[in-house]
C-alpha cells in the first residue's frame, strides 16, 4: 500500500532526506508547510503538492482531508521543524489522525515524552523518530559482536564528533539552547543514542566544558566508560582533517580500536522509513534514554577536568 505523506519544515536542512525517503519507499507527498517559501525542491517530488507558509492553514487542510474520502487522508506527517516545535507538531499530527515520523531529538525535555505517550494512547496513533545509526550496517554488526560477549567488563570508549558550522548557526535557532537543546542535544543526540543502544543505560556523568560551540565530558554506561567531545567549531578539527579539506570529523574508539562507520550514510533515512512503515520504528521508549541523558548533560554543573577528560579538551582550550 502506498501512503499519503505531509511534511512540516520542508525548507529546512534535513528535509531533503525525508523527501527522498518518502519517494524511495514508494509513497506520495501531498502537502508541505514551511514559513519560508524557498522550497523549489518540491518540484523534484511532484507538481501537485499543496504548499503552505502558515501552520494553521496546513492544519486545516489536513483536517479537511481527514474528513473527506479515505483515499485522500494523510497517513503520515514527517516533522523536520526546529527542535523546540517537535512536541507541538507531533500533537498536531496525531490530532489530524496521522502517524508522526519526527526528526531527532523527538523533544528537548524528558517530561514532554510522557504527555506525548498519553496522546498516543488517546488517539491510537503512533509517534516514531529517526535514530538512523541503529540501522547502519557496521553498527548493527558491532552490536551483534558485543552481544556475543555479554559478561565482559566495561569497555573504554572515546567519542569525538566535530561538525563545522559558520556564524549563521549561532544566529539561528540552532545556536539558542532553549530552542535547540544546545550542542549536546542538537548535534550529539544520535551519537548518545548509539552509545546507549550499544552499551546500556547511563549512570554517573561529568561535564568538563560547555559553551555555545563545544561540550565535553565523561559518562559511565552499563558496559562502557565514555570520554566524549562534541564541537561545531572548525578550529577543533584535527590537522589531518583540515589538510584533507574535510569539515567533519567523526570517531569512536572502543578499547583502542577505531570503529569504522564513515561510509554508508546516504540512505539511512530511507532505511528508517522502511522499518517504520513495517511497524518496527523507533518510538518514544527508544528515544527516551538519549533525551534524558542529554538533558542531564545540559543541566549538569561543569567541573574541573581530571583523568577522565577527553584528550581533545586541552587542545580546544578547555579547562584543565
ABEGO torsion letter per residue (X at the ends): XBBBBBBBGAABAAAAAAAAAAAAAGBBBABBBBABABAAAAAAAEAABBBBABAAAAAAAAAAAAABBAAABBABBBBABBAAAAAAAAAAAAAAGBBBBBBOBABABAAAAAAAAAAAAAAGBBBBBBBAAAABAAAAAAAAAAAABAABBBBBBBBBBBBBBBAAAAABAAABAAAAGEAAAAAAAAAAAAAAAAAEBBBBBBBABBBAABBBBBBBBAABBBBBBBBABAAABBAAAAAAGBABBBBBBBGGBBBBAABGAAAAAAAAAAAAAAGABBBAAAAAAAAAAAAAAAABBBBBBBAABBAAAAAAGBBX
